[in-house]
Amino acid sequence: MYKVLIVDDERIEREGLHAILQHGIAEIAIEEAANGKAAVEMARTFEPDLILMDIKMPGMNGLEAIRHISELRPETRFMMVTAFDTFDYARQAIKLGVQDYLLKPSKAREIVASVTRVLEQIGAERQTRELLIRQQAVLNKALPLVETDVVTQLLFDHVHDVHLEELLTLLGRSANEEMFAMKVTLPEQAEHLYAAVKDRIRQEGICWIGAMCGLQIPVIVFRERDRSYRNQAVALAQAIMAAAGSGNREGWFVGIGNVYGSLHDIRQSYQEAMMATMDMSAPVKYRFYEDMPVQGTVRDWMDRQQERAYLEDVRLGRWESVLRSMMDVIERLEHEQVHVIQAQQRMLEMLWIASRLLTEMGMAAEKPMYTFQARDYRQFRAETIRMVQTMQQHYEDYCQQTSPDLIYRIKQYIEEHAHEDISLEVIAEWAGLNPYYISKWFKDQTGMNYIDFLTECRIEKAKQLMRDPDRSLKEITYEVGYHDPNYFSKVFRKTCGVSPTEYRKQLLQRHSGAKN
């Protein structure tokens, strides 16, 4: 149904046009206005798709009315109805965006043909707008999945360079912005508050929020230029605490890493945020890594590079390297003649970090604790080795839970659902595993990142669909699972070396040559 408003100070002209259009065009609603001022008022209430506007009218003329209505309803289209001697006015109107004009007098079939042509244009524009709205709705639904995947890949694995730039563009960010990481810890039985925490964080700042695992929520926060880093971080931490309500906040805590100037360094900030949560007994339920005391902690006997290597060894299951790092620290403590009781307390920190990392990956690691007070360094070493071996056993037991054919079934699942808004969270829920573990395990087993494999599936499907010349590239974009044709085109070019248009041209040329 289209709405048409006829504006003319001559009643007979209005009624004549009304009758011609009513008889000649189906599914049309028509109203009339006797002057420009009345047309502006009626545009507010009737909301016409098309207005047939006379130019010369008493009071507000047609051109003035068009200017006012265009401000109220930019989507309304206009046709001028004019006598031949006012044709110069009609040309001015066309410069204002008027679609067409009708000369007085015109034959009925010419009027119907002209109005029908403009209504068809309006219909096409309406369909385009509706399609864009639907596409935006789908994209808005998909963006949180993209966001959680990017956080997971950046903090716990990696996003291949072929995708990182495009994913950032899709999410409206740059890889070289200042940012920092936060680690939110929820209390036991508080999994249901994940959505509330995400809403609070998003209300307070520009952040990416990862999937929750083991009551831990990773967050990447983009720096705001008009406030200090500490002010921004404290406001976010307080907003997160607000999600706990006015009740007991025991078990809630936020660790805050340092600021870095690139996404490539954000994993370091997250590791700092994790270390800032080691002692959650403080009355203030957040801590900055930079506020942690250096003396008597991990930071006292491991430099940043060693610290990063140790965390990576735990995450990747390199237990010989983990144990070697611990033995190196014990040797240093012994050389410095640190009392064995104090040495045990310091080593608990390293063990705690390893345990927390395993918990993040979905492995129910027990809280590390020495079962007895060592009398000397020999006993201290032996008990530390036992605790590391216990963690290693937890790690290996968890890895062995995955059946040998699971990687095949996961790849098959991705292939079958690649056209959907698939994510690590979705795959992990289907497989009954932790999303961070899925990310690591998939890469270990296949040698490629999960996002790379998903992209490979989509691009191969797109290549198959391009064999059909009746399918547009835009249709193919949405059919294989992308929401932005420009993003699809860039990924296709980086993956295949040519644009989708060039690839299809070459494909059809080869097909045509084979026929000949």
C-alpha positions as CSV (number, residue, x, y, z in Angstrom):
1,M,0.0,0.0,0.0
2,Y,1.3,3.4,-1.0
3,K,0.1,6.8,0.4
4,V,-0.2,9.7,-2.0
5,L,-1.0,13.3,-1.1
6,I,-2.4,15.6,-3.8
7,V,-1.7,19.3,-3.2
8,D,-3.4,21.9,-5.4
9,D,-5.4,25.1,-4.7
10,E,-7.8,24.2,-7.5
11,R,-10.4,21.8,-6.2
12,I,-11.3,20.5,-9.7
13,E,-7.6,19.7,-10.3
14,R,-7.3,17.8,-7.0
15,E,-10.4,15.8,-7.6
16,G,-9.5,15.0,-11.2
17,L,-6.0,13.7,-10.2
18,H,-7.6,11.8,-7.4
19,A,-10.0,10.0,-9.7
20,I,-7.4,9.2,-12.3
21,L,-5.0,7.7,-9.7
22,Q,-7.7,5.8,-7.8
23,H,-8.9,4.2,-11.0
24,G,-5.5,3.5,-12.6
25,I,-3.4,2.3,-9.7
26,A,-4.2,-0.5,-7.2
27,E,-3.3,-0.5,-3.5
28,I,-3.1,3.3,-3.1
29,A,-4.4,5.6,-0.4
30,I,-5.0,9.2,-1.4
31,E,-5.5,12.4,0.6
32,E,-5.8,16.0,-0.6
33,A,-4.5,19.4,0.6
34,A,-5.6,22.8,-0.7
35,N,-2.3,24.7,0.0
36,G,1.2,24.4,1.1
37,K,0.6,25.0,4.8
38,A,-2.1,22.3,4.9
39,A,0.2,20.0,3.0
40,V,2.9,20.4,5.7
41,E,0.4,19.6,8.5
42,M,-1.0,16.6,6.6
43,A,2.5,15.3,6.0
44,R,2.8,14.9,9.8
45,T,-0.3,12.9,10.2
46,F,-0.8,11.1,6.9
47,E,2.9,10.3,6.3
48,P,2.7,10.1,2.5
49,D,5.1,8.2,0.4
50,L,4.6,10.5,-2.6
51,I,3.3,14.1,-2.8
52,L,1.9,15.6,-6.1
53,M,2.7,19.2,-5.4
54,D,1.4,22.3,-7.3
55,I,3.9,25.1,-7.5
56,K,1.8,28.3,-7.6
57,M,-0.5,28.5,-4.6
58,P,-1.6,31.3,-2.3
59,G,0.4,31.7,0.9
60,M,3.1,29.0,1.1
61,N,4.0,27.9,-2.4
62,G,5.0,24.4,-3.5
63,L,8.7,24.9,-3.3
64,E,8.5,26.2,0.3
65,A,6.2,23.3,1.2
66,I,8.7,20.8,-0.2
67,R,11.6,22.3,1.9
68,H,9.5,22.1,5.1
69,I,8.2,18.5,4.4
70,S,11.7,17.3,3.4
71,E,13.0,18.3,6.8
72,L,10.1,16.4,8.5
73,R,10.1,13.4,6.3
74,P,13.3,12.9,4.3
75,E,11.9,9.6,2.9
76,T,8.9,11.3,1.2
77,R,9.2,11.7,-2.6
78,F,7.7,14.6,-4.7
79,M,6.3,15.1,-8.1
80,M,5.5,18.6,-9.3
81,V,2.2,19.4,-11.0
82,T,2.7,22.6,-13.1
83,A,1.5,24.5,-16.1
84,F,4.0,25.0,-19.0
85,D,4.6,28.7,-18.1
86,T,6.0,27.7,-14.7
87,F,8.4,25.1,-16.1
88,D,11.5,27.0,-14.8
89,Y,10.1,26.6,-11.2
90,A,9.8,22.8,-11.9
91,R,13.4,22.7,-12.8
92,Q,14.3,24.4,-9.5
93,A,12.1,21.8,-7.7
94,I,14.0,18.9,-9.4
95,K,17.2,20.4,-8.0
96,L,15.6,20.0,-4.5
97,G,15.2,16.3,-5.1
98,V,11.8,16.2,-6.8
99,Q,11.5,12.9,-8.6
100,D,9.5,14.0,-11.7
101,Y,6.9,16.6,-12.8
102,L,3.5,16.5,-14.6
103,L,2.4,19.2,-17.0
104,K,-1.1,20.6,-16.9
105,P,-3.1,19.3,-18.6
106,S,-1.8,15.7,-19.1
107,K,-3.6,12.6,-20.4
108,A,-4.8,10.1,-17.8
109,R,-2.5,7.3,-19.1
110,E,0.5,9.6,-18.9
111,I,-0.3,10.6,-15.3
112,V,-0.8,7.0,-14.3
113,A,2.5,5.9,-16.0
114,S,4.5,8.7,-14.4
115,V,3.1,8.1,-10.9
116,T,3.5,4.3,-11.3
117,R,7.1,4.8,-12.2
118,V,7.9,6.9,-9.2
119,L,6.0,4.5,-6.9
120,E,8.0,1.6,-8.2
121,Q,11.2,3.6,-7.3
122,I,9.8,4.2,-3.9
123,G,9.0,0.5,-3.5
124,A,12.6,-0.4,-4.5
125,E,13.9,2.1,-2.0
126,R,11.6,0.7,0.7
127,Q,12.8,-2.9,0.1
128,T,16.4,-1.7,0.2
129,R,15.8,0.0,3.6
130,E,14.0,-3.0,5.0
131,L,16.8,-5.3,3.8
132,L,19.4,-3.0,5.4
133,I,17.4,-2.9,8.7
134,R,17.2,-6.8,8.7
135,Q,20.9,-7.1,7.9
136,Q,21.8,-4.6,10.6
137,A,19.6,-6.6,13.1
138,V,21.4,-9.8,12.1
139,L,24.8,-8.0,12.3
140,N,23.9,-6.6,15.8
141,K,23.0,-10.1,16.9
142,A,26.3,-11.5,15.5
143,L,28.6,-8.8,16.8
144,P,28.6,-10.1,20.4
145,L,29.6,-13.5,19.1
146,V,32.4,-11.9,17.1
147,E,33.5,-9.9,20.1
148,T,33.7,-12.9,22.5
149,D,35.6,-14.8,19.9
150,V,38.1,-12.0,19.3
151,V,38.7,-11.7,23.1
152,T,39.2,-15.4,23.4
153,Q,41.6,-15.6,20.5
154,L,43.6,-12.5,21.6
155,L,44.0,-13.5,25.2
156,F,44.3,-17.2,24.9
157,D,45.5,-18.0,21.4
158,H,45.7,-15.6,18.5
159,V,43.7,-14.1,15.6
160,H,45.5,-14.5,12.3
161,D,46.5,-11.2,10.7
162,V,44.3,-12.0,7.7
163,H,41.3,-11.6,10.0
164,L,42.3,-9.3,12.8
165,E,42.1,-6.0,10.8
166,E,38.8,-6.9,9.3
167,L,37.3,-8.1,12.6
168,L,38.4,-4.9,14.2
169,T,36.8,-2.8,11.4
170,L,33.6,-4.8,11.9
171,L,33.7,-4.0,15.6
172,G,34.6,-0.4,14.9
173,R,38.1,-0.4,16.6
174,S,41.7,-0.1,15.6
175,A,44.6,-2.5,16.6
176,N,46.7,0.4,17.7
177,E,44.6,2.1,20.3
178,E,45.5,2.3,24.0
179,M,43.8,-0.4,26.0
180,F,44.1,-2.5,29.1
181,A,42.6,-5.8,30.4
182,M,40.5,-6.7,33.4
183,K,39.7,-10.0,34.9
184,V,36.4,-10.2,36.8
185,T,36.0,-13.0,39.3
186,L,32.5,-14.0,40.4
187,P,31.6,-15.9,43.6
188,E,30.4,-19.5,43.6
189,Q,26.9,-20.1,42.3
190,A,26.9,-16.7,40.5
191,E,27.1,-17.8,36.9
192,H,23.6,-16.4,36.3
193,L,25.0,-12.8,36.8
194,Y,27.2,-13.0,33.7
195,A,24.6,-11.1,31.6
196,A,24.1,-8.5,34.3
197,V,27.9,-7.9,34.6
198,K,28.2,-7.6,30.8
199,D,25.4,-5.0,30.7
200,R,27.0,-3.0,33.5
201,I,30.4,-3.0,31.8
202,R,29.0,-1.9,28.5
203,Q,27.0,1.0,30.1
204,E,30.2,2.3,31.6
205,G,32.7,2.1,28.8
206,I,33.9,0.8,25.4
207,C,34.8,-2.8,26.1
208,W,35.0,-6.2,24.6
209,I,33.8,-9.0,26.9
210,G,34.9,-12.6,26.6
211,A,33.1,-15.8,27.5
212,M,32.9,-16.7,31.1
213,C,34.8,-19.7,32.3
214,G,35.4,-21.0,35.8
215,L,33.6,-17.9,37.1
216,Q,36.2,-15.7,35.4
217,I,35.3,-13.1,32.8
218,P,38.0,-11.5,30.6
219,V,37.5,-7.9,29.5
220,I,39.5,-5.7,27.1
221,V,38.9,-2.0,27.8
222,F,39.6,0.8,25.3
223,R,41.1,3.9,26.8
224,E,39.0,7.1,27.0
225,R,40.9,10.2,26.2
226,D,39.0,12.5,28.5
227,R,39.7,10.6,31.7
228,S,42.7,9.0,33.4
229,Y,43.4,5.3,33.1
230,R,42.9,4.7,36.8
231,N,39.7,6.8,36.9
232,Q,38.2,4.8,34.0
233,A,39.2,1.4,35.5
234,V,37.9,2.3,39.0
235,A,34.6,3.4,37.5
236,L,34.3,0.1,35.6
237,A,35.2,-1.9,38.7
238,Q,32.6,-0.1,40.8
239,A,30.0,-0.7,38.0
240,I,30.8,-4.4,38.1
241,M,30.4,-4.5,41.9
242,A,27.0,-2.8,41.4
243,A,25.9,-5.9,39.6
244,A,26.4,-7.8,42.9
245,G,23.7,-5.6,44.5
246,S,23.7,-4.4,48.0
247,G,24.4,-7.8,49.5
248,N,27.5,-9.7,50.4
249,R,30.3,-9.1,47.9
250,E,32.5,-12.0,49.1
251,G,34.1,-13.7,46.2
252,W,33.8,-10.8,43.8
253,F,37.0,-9.3,42.6
254,V,38.5,-7.3,39.7
255,G,42.1,-7.5,38.6
256,I,43.3,-4.6,36.4
257,G,46.3,-4.9,34.1
258,N,48.5,-2.1,32.7
259,V,47.8,0.0,29.6
260,Y,49.3,-1.0,26.3
261,G,49.3,0.7,22.9
262,S,48.4,-2.3,20.8
263,L,46.1,-5.4,20.8
264,H,49.2,-7.5,20.1
265,D,50.3,-6.7,23.7
266,I,46.9,-7.1,25.4
267,R,47.7,-10.7,26.5
268,Q,50.4,-9.3,28.8
269,S,47.9,-6.9,30.4
270,Y,45.5,-9.8,31.0
271,Q,48.2,-11.8,32.6
272,E,48.9,-8.8,34.9
273,A,45.1,-8.6,35.7
274,M,45.1,-12.2,36.6
275,M,48.1,-11.8,39.0
276,A,46.3,-8.8,40.6
277,T,43.6,-11.2,41.7
278,M,45.9,-13.5,43.7
279,D,44.8,-12.0,47.1
280,M,41.1,-11.2,47.0
281,S,40.7,-10.7,50.8
282,A,41.1,-6.9,50.5
283,P,38.1,-4.8,51.5
284,V,38.3,-2.9,48.2
285,K,37.2,-5.5,45.6
286,Y,39.7,-4.5,42.9
287,R,43.4,-4.2,42.5
288,F,45.8,-2.7,39.9
289,Y,48.7,-4.8,38.9
290,E,51.0,-1.7,39.3
291,D,49.9,-1.5,42.9
292,M,51.1,-4.9,43.8
293,P,54.2,-5.0,46.1
294,V,57.3,-6.1,44.3
295,Q,59.3,-7.4,47.3
296,G,58.4,-10.9,48.3
297,T,56.2,-11.7,45.3
298,V,56.6,-13.2,41.8
299,R,57.6,-9.8,40.5
300,D,60.6,-9.8,42.9
301,W,62.3,-12.9,41.3
302,M,60.9,-13.1,37.7
303,D,61.2,-10.4,35.1
304,R,58.4,-9.7,32.7
305,Q,59.8,-11.9,30.0
306,Q,60.2,-14.8,32.4
307,E,56.8,-14.2,33.8
308,R,55.2,-14.3,30.4
309,A,57.1,-17.5,29.4
310,Y,56.0,-19.2,32.7
311,L,52.3,-18.4,32.0
312,E,52.6,-19.6,28.4
313,D,54.2,-22.9,29.6
314,V,51.3,-23.6,31.9
315,R,48.7,-22.7,29.3
316,L,50.3,-24.9,26.7
317,G,50.9,-27.8,29.0
318,R,54.7,-27.6,28.9
319,W,55.2,-29.1,32.4
320,E,58.9,-29.7,32.1
321,S,59.4,-26.0,31.5
322,V,57.0,-25.1,34.3
323,L,58.9,-27.3,36.8
324,R,62.2,-26.0,35.6
325,S,61.1,-22.4,36.2
326,M,60.0,-23.3,39.7
327,M,63.2,-25.1,40.5
328,D,65.2,-22.1,39.3
329,V,63.3,-19.9,41.7
330,I,63.8,-22.3,44.6
331,E,67.5,-22.4,43.8
332,R,67.7,-18.6,43.9
333,L,65.8,-18.5,47.2
334,E,68.1,-21.0,48.7
335,H,71.1,-19.2,47.4
336,E,69.8,-16.0,49.0
337,Q,69.3,-17.9,52.3
338,V,65.6,-17.2,52.4
339,H,64.0,-19.1,55.3
340,V,62.3,-22.2,54.0
341,I,58.9,-21.2,55.5
342,Q,59.1,-17.9,53.6
343,A,60.3,-19.7,50.5
344,Q,57.3,-22.0,50.7
345,Q,54.9,-19.0,50.9
346,R,56.5,-17.4,47.8
347,M,56.3,-20.7,45.8
348,L,52.6,-20.9,46.6
349,E,52.2,-17.8,44.5
350,M,53.6,-19.5,41.4
351,L,51.5,-22.6,42.1
352,W,48.4,-20.5,42.6
353,I,49.0,-18.8,39.2
354,A,49.3,-22.2,37.5
355,S,46.1,-23.5,39.3
356,R,44.1,-20.4,38.3
357,L,45.1,-20.8,34.6
358,L,44.0,-24.4,34.6
359,T,40.7,-23.4,36.2
360,E,40.2,-20.8,33.4
361,M,40.7,-23.6,30.8
362,G,37.9,-25.7,32.5
363,M,40.1,-28.0,34.5
364,A,39.0,-28.3,38.1
365,A,42.4,-27.9,39.6
366,E,42.6,-28.1,43.4
367,K,43.8,-25.1,45.3
368,P,47.6,-25.6,45.8
369,M,48.6,-26.2,49.4
370,Y,51.6,-27.7,51.0
371,T,50.5,-30.7,53.1
372,F,53.3,-30.2,55.7
373,Q,55.8,-27.6,56.8
374,A,59.1,-28.5,55.1
375,R,62.1,-28.6,57.4
376,D,64.7,-28.0,54.7
377,Y,65.0,-27.2,51.0
378,R,65.3,-30.9,50.1
379,Q,61.8,-31.5,51.4
380,F,60.6,-28.2,50.0
381,R,61.7,-29.3,46.5
382,A,60.2,-32.7,46.8
383,E,56.8,-31.4,47.9
384,T,56.8,-28.7,45.1
385,I,57.6,-31.4,42.5
386,R,54.7,-33.5,43.8
387,M,52.2,-30.6,43.5
388,V,53.3,-29.8,40.0
389,Q,52.9,-33.4,39.1
390,T,49.4,-33.3,40.5
391,M,48.5,-30.4,38.3
392,Q,50.1,-32.1,35.3
393,Q,47.9,-35.1,36.0
394,H,44.8,-32.9,36.1
395,Y,45.8,-31.4,32.8
396,E,46.4,-34.7,31.1
397,D,43.3,-36.3,32.5
398,Y,41.2,-33.4,31.2
399,C,42.8,-33.7,27.7
400,Q,42.2,-37.4,27.6
401,Q,38.5,-36.9,28.2
402,T,38.2,-35.7,24.6
403,S,37.5,-38.7,22.4
404,P,39.8,-39.4,19.4
405,D,37.1,-38.6,16.9
406,L,36.0,-35.3,18.5
407,I,38.2,-33.2,16.3
408,Y,36.6,-34.7,13.2
409,R,33.1,-34.1,14.6
410,I,34.0,-30.5,15.5
411,K,35.3,-29.8,12.0
412,Q,32.2,-31.4,10.6
413,Y,30.0,-29.3,12.9
414,I,31.8,-26.1,11.7
415,E,31.4,-27.1,8.1
416,E,27.7,-27.7,8.5
417,H,27.1,-24.5,10.4
418,A,29.6,-22.2,8.8
419,H,26.8,-20.1,7.2
420,E,25.4,-19.4,10.7
421,D,26.6,-17.0,13.5
422,I,28.9,-19.7,14.9
423,S,31.4,-19.0,17.7
424,L,33.7,-20.8,20.1
425,E,31.0,-20.5,22.8
426,V,28.5,-22.2,20.5
427,I,31.0,-25.0,19.6
428,A,32.1,-25.4,23.2
429,E,28.5,-25.8,24.4
430,W,27.8,-28.4,21.7
431,A,31.0,-30.3,22.5
432,G,30.6,-29.9,26.3
433,L,34.0,-28.4,26.7
434,N,35.5,-25.1,27.8
435,P,35.7,-22.5,24.9
436,Y,39.3,-21.6,25.8
437,Y,40.3,-25.2,25.8
438,I,38.5,-25.7,22.5
439,S,40.5,-22.8,21.0
440,K,43.9,-24.3,22.2
441,W,43.0,-27.9,21.5
442,F,41.7,-27.2,18.0
443,K,44.9,-25.5,17.0
444,D,47.0,-28.2,18.6
445,Q,45.2,-30.9,16.7
446,T,44.8,-29.3,13.3
447,G,47.7,-26.8,13.2
448,M,45.3,-24.0,12.4
449,N,43.2,-21.5,14.3
450,Y,39.5,-22.2,14.5
451,I,38.7,-18.8,12.8
452,D,41.0,-19.8,9.9
453,F,39.2,-23.1,9.5
454,L,35.8,-21.4,9.6
455,T,36.9,-18.8,7.0
456,E,38.2,-21.6,4.8
457,C,34.8,-23.3,4.9
458,R,33.0,-20.1,4.0
459,I,35.3,-19.2,1.2
460,E,35.1,-22.7,-0.3
461,K,31.3,-22.5,-0.2
462,A,31.4,-19.1,-1.8
463,K,33.6,-20.4,-4.6
464,Q,31.0,-23.1,-5.3
465,L,28.1,-20.6,-5.4
466,M,30.0,-18.3,-7.8
467,R,29.6,-21.0,-10.5
468,D,25.9,-19.9,-10.7
469,P,25.9,-16.7,-12.7
470,D,22.4,-15.9,-11.5
471,R,23.5,-15.4,-7.9
472,S,24.7,-12.0,-7.0
473,L,27.9,-11.6,-4.9
474,K,25.8,-9.9,-2.2
475,E,23.5,-12.9,-2.0
476,I,26.5,-15.2,-1.8
477,T,28.0,-13.0,1.0
478,Y,25.0,-13.6,3.2
479,E,24.5,-17.2,2.2
480,V,28.0,-18.2,3.4
481,G,27.7,-16.5,6.7
482,Y,29.1,-12.9,6.3
483,H,27.0,-9.8,7.1
484,D,29.1,-7.2,5.3
485,P,29.9,-7.5,1.6
486,N,32.9,-5.3,2.0
487,Y,34.3,-7.5,4.8
488,F,33.6,-10.6,2.7
489,S,35.4,-9.1,-0.3
490,K,38.5,-8.1,1.8
491,V,38.7,-11.6,3.4
492,F,38.3,-13.3,0.0
493,R,41.0,-11.2,-1.5
494,K,43.5,-11.8,1.3
495,T,42.7,-15.5,1.3
496,C,42.6,-16.1,-2.5
497,G,44.7,-13.3,-3.9
498,V,42.0,-11.8,-6.0
499,S,38.6,-10.1,-5.4
500,P,35.4,-12.1,-5.6
501,T,34.5,-10.2,-8.8
502,E,37.9,-11.1,-10.4
503,Y,37.6,-14.7,-9.3
504,R,34.1,-15.2,-10.7
505,K,35.2,-13.6,-14.0
506,Q,38.1,-16.0,-14.3
507,L,35.9,-18.9,-13.2
508,L,33.2,-18.2,-15.8
509,Q,35.8,-17.6,-18.5
510,R,37.3,-21.0,-17.8
511,H,33.9,-22.6,-17.9
512,S,33.0,-20.9,-21.2
513,G,36.3,-22.0,-22.7
514,A,35.8,-25.6,-21.6
515,K,32.4,-25.6,-23.4
516,N,34.0,-24.3,-26.6
